[in-house]
């Protein structure tokens, strides 16, 4: 593992504080990345149940909603720094908080340090319609997509789609609030199913696109984390393969492994620099088996869920941003440990169950795939409370044990039935 030495840590000036906006698992990662380096961290979110509220590496408070109460949130943040003599670093860890900072940067600039792209770029990378327009303009491959605005337009493109196809929202954060936290879209297998689902989306009031589904297996999913400085220099780049996700085919990563991937780094770096992006970025791709191209699926203008793996392997993105914003000129870091696994245990077990029921993944193969995992979405030896409370001090794993026992007994009795002699009838 590549880590910062003690001498490196002593060279940091940590007197300036940092605010982390969004205290879910991603915010927890940000708080740990900064707090472990001796930086004073405060965290804020709209609900105290978020995992980061229990971390030893920050003090956390409930704040106004960035979507529905943005002006209240501006005033709230300004009050938090009323008695401070120095500006405070602001780090968003969700799309909502990122958009809030971008849209209110002028009101916050006097008290806070932020590294954000231009406002038009910030809006575009979060909106998938605009994102794919940027990708097309800058030569970055993405799945073939259509953007129907009405049912009649959807009807007109139904026969142009290659099925299965995937309906996904323009604005992911609004979609998740309506359809559920891990819901990224609808996979449809026929024109009739597409039209029925698209009518449901239209009735919900959300804008959505439909694209040909990249049918490669889920282990052809990849992601790339970058930090681009205020001056446009890529100071850190970290690729990984996303081995599984939950729900399968259309969900959130549950098992990832660090891998060297020069092509992915080159593609993501070129795209971010060509659009003038600044700050932390997480790009998600799928390799299309038909043309062997990496197709851009999504762009996260913030840390990603598995960026604890990025920091563990030697590229601490929140620290890079902190040092950059405080004028300490962080050195580029492009070396990292390869073959390190990151795991979200409960989500990956749920993914395993679905694959297992389809006959695509055996129990022993699943155990082998997660063995040796060193980084986890919630658990950390030096900060165990977020994990213990979220997992009910281990009770959340009872279902896994029940499943293992039941599966073992089912296979044992099935073997006995198969091997026992049949009784002849006269």
C-alpha positions as CSV (number, residue, x, y, z in Angstrom):
1,X,0.0,0.0,0.0
2,X,1.2,3.5,-0.9
3,X,0.7,5.8,2.1
4,X,1.8,9.3,3.1
5,X,4.8,9.2,5.5
6,X,4.9,10.8,8.9
7,X,7.3,13.4,7.5
8,X,4.8,14.3,4.8
9,X,2.1,14.7,7.4
10,X,4.2,17.0,9.5
11,X,4.7,19.3,6.4
12,X,1.0,20.0,6.1
13,X,-0.4,23.2,7.5
14,X,-3.7,22.0,9.0
15,X,-4.9,25.1,10.7
16,X,-7.6,25.8,8.2
17,X,-10.8,23.9,8.8
18,X,-12.9,21.9,6.4
19,X,-16.7,21.5,6.0
20,X,-18.0,18.3,4.4
21,X,-21.4,18.7,2.9
22,X,-23.3,15.4,2.8
23,X,-22.6,12.8,5.5
24,X,-23.6,9.5,3.8
25,X,-20.9,6.8,3.2
26,X,-19.2,9.2,0.7
27,X,-19.1,12.0,3.2
28,X,-17.8,9.5,5.8
29,X,-14.9,8.7,3.5
30,X,-14.2,12.4,3.1
31,X,-14.2,13.0,6.8
32,X,-11.8,10.1,7.4
33,X,-9.5,11.2,4.6
34,X,-9.1,14.7,6.1
35,X,-9.5,13.9,9.8
36,X,-6.7,11.3,9.8
37,X,-4.3,14.0,8.6
38,X,-5.1,16.2,11.6
39,X,-7.5,18.5,9.8
40,X,-10.5,19.8,11.8
41,X,-13.7,18.6,10.0
42,X,-17.3,19.6,10.4
43,X,-20.0,17.7,8.6
44,X,-23.5,18.7,7.6
45,X,-26.5,16.9,6.2
46,X,-30.3,17.1,6.2
47,X,-30.7,14.0,8.4
48,X,-28.8,12.9,11.5
49,X,-29.2,9.3,10.6
50,X,-26.3,9.5,8.0
51,X,-23.3,7.3,8.6
52,X,-20.9,10.1,8.9
53,X,-22.6,11.6,12.0
54,X,-21.0,8.8,14.1
55,X,-17.4,9.2,12.9
56,X,-14.7,10.2,15.3
57,X,-13.1,12.3,12.6
58,X,-15.7,15.0,12.4
59,X,-18.4,16.8,14.4
60,X,-21.7,16.7,12.4
61,X,-24.9,18.8,12.5
62,X,-28.2,18.9,10.7
63,X,-28.5,21.6,8.0
64,X,-31.2,23.0,5.7
65,X,-32.0,21.1,2.6
66,X,-29.9,22.2,-0.4
67,X,-32.7,21.5,-2.9
68,X,-35.7,23.0,-1.1
69,X,-34.0,25.5,1.3
70,X,-30.9,26.8,-0.6
71,X,-31.0,30.4,0.8
72,X,-31.5,29.1,4.3
73,X,-28.4,26.9,3.8
74,X,-26.4,29.8,2.6
75,X,-27.2,31.7,5.8
76,X,-26.6,28.6,7.9
77,X,-23.1,28.1,6.5
78,X,-22.2,31.7,6.9
79,X,-23.2,31.6,10.5
80,X,-20.9,28.6,11.1
81,X,-17.8,30.6,10.2
82,X,-18.9,33.9,11.7
83,X,-16.1,33.9,14.3
84,X,-13.4,32.4,12.1
85,X,-10.5,34.5,11.0
86,X,-9.6,32.3,8.0
87,X,-11.7,30.9,5.1
88,X,-12.9,27.3,5.4
89,X,-12.5,24.6,2.8
90,X,-15.9,23.3,1.4
91,X,-16.1,19.8,0.1
92,X,-19.5,18.5,-1.4
93,X,-20.1,14.8,-1.4
94,X,-23.4,14.6,-3.3
95,X,-24.8,15.9,-6.5
96,X,-27.3,18.1,-4.6
97,X,-24.6,19.8,-2.5
98,X,-22.3,20.2,-5.5
99,X,-25.1,22.0,-7.5
100,X,-25.9,24.1,-4.4
101,X,-22.3,25.2,-4.1
102,X,-22.1,26.0,-7.8
103,X,-25.3,28.0,-7.9
104,X,-24.4,30.0,-4.8
105,X,-20.7,30.3,-5.2
106,X,-20.8,34.1,-5.3
107,X,-22.7,34.3,-2.0
108,X,-20.1,31.9,-0.3
109,X,-16.9,33.0,-1.9
110,X,-16.0,35.5,0.9
111,X,-15.9,32.9,3.6
112,X,-15.2,29.6,1.9
113,X,-12.6,28.0,-0.4
114,X,-14.0,25.9,-3.2
115,X,-12.6,24.3,-6.4
116,X,-15.5,24.2,-8.9
117,X,-15.8,24.1,-12.7
118,X,-17.5,27.0,-14.5
119,X,-21.3,27.1,-13.8
120,X,-22.3,25.9,-17.2
121,X,-19.9,22.9,-16.9
122,X,-21.2,22.1,-13.4
123,X,-24.8,22.0,-14.6
124,X,-23.9,19.9,-17.7
125,X,-22.0,17.1,-16.0
126,X,-24.9,16.4,-13.5
127,X,-27.6,16.5,-16.3
128,X,-27.2,13.3,-18.4
129,X,-28.7,14.9,-21.5
130,X,-26.1,17.7,-21.3
131,X,-23.4,15.3,-20.3
132,X,-23.8,13.2,-23.4
133,X,-23.9,16.3,-25.6
134,X,-20.5,17.3,-24.1
135,X,-19.2,13.8,-24.7
136,X,-20.3,13.9,-28.3
137,X,-18.8,17.3,-28.8
138,X,-15.4,16.2,-27.3
139,X,-15.1,12.8,-28.9
140,X,-15.9,10.6,-25.8
141,X,-17.8,7.4,-26.6
142,X,-21.2,6.7,-24.8
143,X,-24.0,4.3,-25.5
144,X,-26.3,5.2,-28.4
145,X,-29.0,7.4,-26.8
146,X,-32.4,9.0,-27.7
147,X,-34.0,11.9,-25.8
148,X,-37.8,11.7,-26.3
149,X,-39.7,14.5,-24.5
150,X,-43.2,13.1,-25.1
151,X,-45.0,9.8,-25.4
152,X,-45.3,10.4,-29.2
153,X,-41.6,10.9,-29.5
154,X,-40.9,7.7,-27.5
155,X,-43.3,5.9,-29.8
156,X,-41.3,7.2,-32.8
157,X,-38.0,5.8,-31.6
158,X,-39.2,2.5,-30.2
159,X,-38.0,0.5,-33.3
160,X,-34.7,2.3,-33.4
161,X,-33.6,0.9,-30.1
162,X,-31.5,-2.2,-29.6
163,X,-33.1,-4.2,-26.8
164,X,-32.5,-4.6,-24.0
165,X,-32.5,-0.8,-23.6
166,X,-32.2,1.4,-20.5
167,X,-34.3,4.3,-19.4
168,X,-32.3,6.7,-17.2
169,X,-33.0,10.2,-15.8
170,X,-31.5,13.5,-16.7
171,X,-31.2,14.4,-13.0
172,X,-30.2,11.4,-11.0
173,X,-30.6,13.0,-7.5
174,X,-34.2,14.0,-8.3
175,X,-35.0,10.5,-9.7
176,X,-33.6,8.7,-6.6
177,X,-35.8,10.8,-4.3
178,X,-38.8,9.7,-6.3
179,X,-38.0,6.1,-7.2
180,X,-35.6,5.1,-4.4
181,X,-32.0,5.6,-3.3
182,X,-30.3,2.9,-5.4
183,X,-32.6,3.1,-8.4
184,X,-30.7,4.3,-11.5
185,X,-33.3,3.5,-14.2
186,X,-35.4,0.9,-15.9
187,X,-34.1,-1.9,-18.0
188,X,-36.6,-2.8,-20.7
189,X,-36.6,-5.8,-23.1
190,X,-39.2,-4.9,-25.7
191,X,-40.8,-1.9,-27.4
192,X,-44.1,-2.5,-25.4
193,X,-42.2,-2.6,-22.1
194,X,-40.3,0.5,-23.1
195,X,-43.4,2.5,-23.9
196,X,-45.2,1.4,-20.7
197,X,-42.2,2.4,-18.6
198,X,-41.6,5.6,-20.4
199,X,-45.3,6.6,-19.8
200,X,-44.7,5.9,-16.1
201,X,-41.7,8.2,-16.1
202,X,-43.6,11.0,-17.9
203,X,-46.4,10.7,-15.5
204,X,-43.9,11.1,-12.6
205,X,-42.8,14.5,-14.0
206,X,-39.2,13.5,-14.6
207,X,-37.2,13.9,-17.8
208,X,-35.4,10.8,-19.1
209,X,-33.5,9.4,-22.0
210,X,-33.3,5.9,-23.4
211,X,-30.1,4.2,-24.6
212,X,-29.1,0.9,-26.0
213,X,-27.9,-1.3,-23.2
214,X,-24.3,-2.3,-23.1
215,X,-24.8,-6.1,-22.8
216,X,-21.3,-6.9,-21.5
217,X,-21.2,-8.7,-18.1
218,X,-21.1,-6.5,-15.0
219,X,-17.4,-7.1,-14.5
220,X,-16.9,-4.9,-17.6
221,X,-17.9,-1.9,-15.5
222,X,-15.0,0.5,-14.6
223,X,-14.7,3.8,-12.8
224,X,-12.0,6.5,-12.7
225,X,-11.4,9.0,-9.9
226,X,-9.5,12.3,-10.7
227,X,-8.5,15.4,-8.9
228,X,-8.0,18.4,-11.2
229,X,-6.4,21.4,-9.6
230,X,-7.5,25.1,-9.8
231,X,-4.9,25.5,-12.5
232,X,-6.2,22.5,-14.5
233,X,-3.5,20.0,-13.6
234,X,-4.5,16.4,-13.0
235,X,-2.9,15.7,-9.7
236,X,-4.3,12.3,-9.1
237,X,-5.9,9.5,-11.2
238,X,-7.2,6.2,-9.9
239,X,-9.0,3.6,-12.0
240,X,-10.7,0.5,-10.7
241,X,-12.9,-2.4,-12.0
242,X,-16.3,-2.6,-10.5
243,X,-16.7,-6.3,-10.1
244,X,-20.4,-6.3,-9.0
245,X,-23.2,-3.8,-8.3
246,X,-26.5,-3.9,-6.6
247,X,-29.1,-4.1,-8.1
248,X,-27.3,-6.2,-10.8
249,X,-26.9,-4.5,-14.1
250,X,-28.2,-1.1,-13.0
251,X,-27.2,-0.3,-9.4
252,X,-24.4,0.9,-7.2
253,X,-21.0,-0.7,-6.9
254,X,-20.8,-3.4,-4.2
255,X,-17.3,-4.9,-5.0
256,X,-14.4,-3.1,-6.7
257,X,-10.7,-3.8,-7.2
258,X,-7.9,-1.5,-8.1
259,X,-6.4,-2.1,-11.5
260,X,-3.9,-0.3,-13.7
261,X,-5.8,1.0,-16.8
262,X,-3.8,3.5,-18.8
263,X,-6.5,3.8,-21.6
264,X,-9.2,4.7,-19.1
265,X,-7.0,7.2,-17.4
266,X,-6.1,8.8,-20.7
267,X,-9.7,9.0,-21.9
268,X,-11.1,10.4,-18.6
269,X,-8.3,12.9,-18.3
270,X,-8.7,14.1,-21.9
271,X,-12.4,14.6,-21.5
272,X,-12.2,16.5,-18.1
273,X,-9.5,18.8,-19.4
274,X,-11.3,19.4,-22.7
275,X,-14.5,20.6,-20.9
276,X,-12.5,22.7,-18.4
277,X,-13.5,20.6,-15.4
278,X,-12.0,21.4,-11.9
279,X,-12.1,19.6,-8.6
280,X,-12.9,15.9,-7.7
281,X,-14.5,13.8,-10.5
282,X,-15.7,10.3,-10.7
283,X,-16.4,8.9,-14.2
284,X,-18.2,5.6,-14.7
285,X,-17.7,3.5,-17.9
286,X,-18.7,0.1,-19.3
287,X,-16.6,-1.7,-21.9
288,X,-18.7,-2.7,-24.9
289,X,-17.8,-6.2,-26.0
290,X,-19.1,-5.3,-29.5
291,X,-16.4,-2.7,-30.3
292,X,-14.2,-3.0,-27.2
293,X,-14.7,0.7,-26.4
294,X,-15.1,2.2,-23.0
295,X,-18.6,3.9,-23.0
296,X,-19.1,6.8,-20.6
297,X,-22.2,6.1,-18.5
298,X,-22.1,8.7,-15.7
299,X,-20.1,11.6,-14.3
300,X,-20.0,12.3,-10.5
301,X,-18.7,15.8,-9.7
302,X,-17.6,14.6,-6.2
303,X,-16.2,11.5,-4.4
304,X,-17.7,8.2,-5.4
305,X,-18.8,5.5,-3.0
306,X,-15.7,3.4,-3.4
307,X,-13.2,6.3,-3.0
308,X,-12.1,4.9,0.3
309,X,-10.2,2.4,-1.9
310,X,-8.6,5.4,-3.7
311,X,-7.2,6.8,-0.5
312,X,-6.2,3.4,0.8
313,X,-4.1,2.8,-2.3
314,X,-2.3,6.1,-2.0
315,X,-4.3,8.8,-3.7
316,X,-6.1,10.9,-1.1
317,X,-8.4,13.1,-3.2
318,X,-10.0,15.2,-0.3
319,X,-6.5,15.9,1.0
320,X,-5.3,17.0,-2.5
321,X,-8.2,19.4,-2.7
322,X,-7.6,20.7,0.8
323,X,-3.9,21.3,0.0
324,X,-4.7,22.9,-3.4
325,X,-7.2,25.3,-1.9
326,X,-5.0,26.3,1.0
327,X,-2.1,27.1,-1.3
328,X,0.1,24.2,-0.3
329,X,0.6,22.9,-3.9
330,X,0.1,19.1,-3.5
331,X,2.5,16.9,-5.5
332,X,0.9,14.8,-8.3
333,X,0.3,11.2,-7.2
334,X,-0.2,8.6,-10.0
335,X,1.2,5.5,-8.3
336,X,-1.1,3.2,-6.4
337,X,-1.5,-0.3,-5.1
338,X,-3.0,-2.8,-7.6
339,X,-5.3,-5.7,-6.8
340,X,-6.8,-4.2,-3.6
341,X,-10.5,-5.0,-3.0
342,X,-13.2,-2.7,-1.7
343,X,-16.5,-4.1,-0.4
344,X,-20.0,-3.0,0.6
345,X,-20.8,-6.3,2.3
346,X,-24.6,-6.1,2.6
347,X,-25.2,-4.8,-0.9
348,X,-22.8,-7.4,-2.3
349,X,-24.6,-10.2,-0.5
350,X,-27.9,-9.0,-2.0
351,X,-26.2,-8.9,-5.4
352,X,-24.9,-12.5,-4.9
353,X,-28.4,-13.7,-4.0
354,X,-29.8,-12.5,-7.3
355,X,-26.9,-14.0,-9.3
356,X,-27.1,-17.2,-7.3
357,X,-30.8,-17.6,-8.0
358,X,-30.1,-17.1,-11.7
359,X,-27.5,-19.9,-11.5
360,X,-24.7,-17.4,-12.4
361,X,-22.7,-17.4,-9.2
362,X,-22.0,-20.2,-6.6
363,X,-21.6,-19.6,-2.9
364,X,-18.0,-20.7,-2.9
365,X,-17.2,-18.5,-5.9
366,X,-18.8,-15.5,-4.1
367,X,-16.8,-16.1,-1.0
368,X,-13.6,-16.4,-3.0
369,X,-14.4,-13.1,-4.8
370,X,-14.7,-11.1,-1.6
371,X,-11.9,-12.8,0.3
372,X,-9.0,-10.6,1.2
373,X,-11.1,-7.3,0.9
374,X,-9.1,-4.6,2.8
375,X,-11.4,-1.5,2.4
376,X,-15.0,-1.3,3.2
377,X,-17.9,1.2,2.7
378,X,-18.5,1.6,6.4
379,X,-16.0,-0.3,8.5
380,X,-12.6,1.0,9.6
381,X,-10.5,-0.3,12.5
382,X,-9.8,3.3,13.7
383,X,-13.4,4.5,13.3
384,X,-15.7,1.5,14.0
385,X,-18.8,3.3,15.3
386,X,-20.5,4.2,11.9
387,X,-20.3,0.5,11.0
388,X,-21.5,-0.9,14.3
389,X,-24.5,1.4,14.4
390,X,-25.4,1.0,10.8
391,X,-25.1,-2.8,11.0
392,X,-26.8,-3.1,14.4
393,X,-23.7,-4.4,16.0
394,X,-23.6,-7.3,13.7
395,X,-27.3,-8.3,13.7
396,X,-27.5,-7.2,10.0
397,X,-25.4,-10.3,9.1
398,X,-27.8,-12.8,10.6
399,X,-29.6,-13.0,7.3
400,X,-26.4,-14.0,5.6
401,X,-25.8,-16.8,8.1
402,X,-29.4,-18.0,7.7
403,X,-29.0,-18.0,3.9
404,X,-25.8,-20.0,4.1
405,X,-27.3,-22.6,6.4
406,X,-30.4,-22.9,4.3
407,X,-28.4,-23.2,1.1
408,X,-26.2,-25.9,2.7
409,X,-29.2,-27.9,3.9
410,X,-31.0,-27.6,0.5
411,X,-28.0,-28.9,-1.3
412,X,-27.4,-31.7,1.2
413,X,-31.0,-33.0,1.0
414,X,-31.0,-32.6,-2.8
415,X,-27.9,-34.8,-2.9
416,X,-29.5,-37.4,-0.7
417,X,-32.7,-37.5,-2.8
418,X,-30.6,-37.9,-6.0
419,X,-28.5,-40.7,-4.6
420,X,-31.2,-42.7,-2.8
421,X,-32.6,-45.7,-4.7
422,X,-36.1,-45.5,-6.1
423,X,-38.7,-47.9,-4.8
424,X,-40.3,-50.1,-7.4
425,X,-44.1,-50.4,-7.5
426,X,-45.8,-53.7,-8.3
